[in-house]
């Protein structure tokens, strides 16, 4: 499946991405709302190996977000697959991102999950205080369903994403 938009694409993670992922996750500019990570490249490679096994089993997927010129600029994961819903997160974009990388990568995540994996909705959480990401998801059509001590819980439907994509992408073209 081709997961490419106007300025970015998604590709499945490989072991050689360990250093890039670790650099992102250890960078204080990006990790404020992420869980902590072992600072070892070898540990990251082992984690990626497990993801590759889970990918083959259809359990979860980890993507590198790249500009169309091949420059990596972020990560995103799809996990916690349920009957008709999936979760996504670990969404990080660095300074190499394109202007619309957030919007494009989100639509690519939904494209993969709705078209390739055949889900009809998504559930996800966003750390409290991560106001830009909360606002982004709400503008996409996500609805708050609850909260935990750390996170706000959301859901979004395939229909809501399609409606938002039609509305937003027509403005960008």
Secondary structure, DSSP 8 states (H G I E B T S, - for coil): ---B-SSEEEEE--GGGHHHHHHHHH-TTT-TTS------HHHHHHHHHHHHHHHHHTS-EEEEEEETTS-EEEEEEEE---SSEEEEEEEEE-TT--TTHHHHHHHHHHHIIIIIS--SEEEEEEETT-HHHHHHHHHHT-EEEEE-SSEEEEEEEHHHHHHHHHHHHHHH-
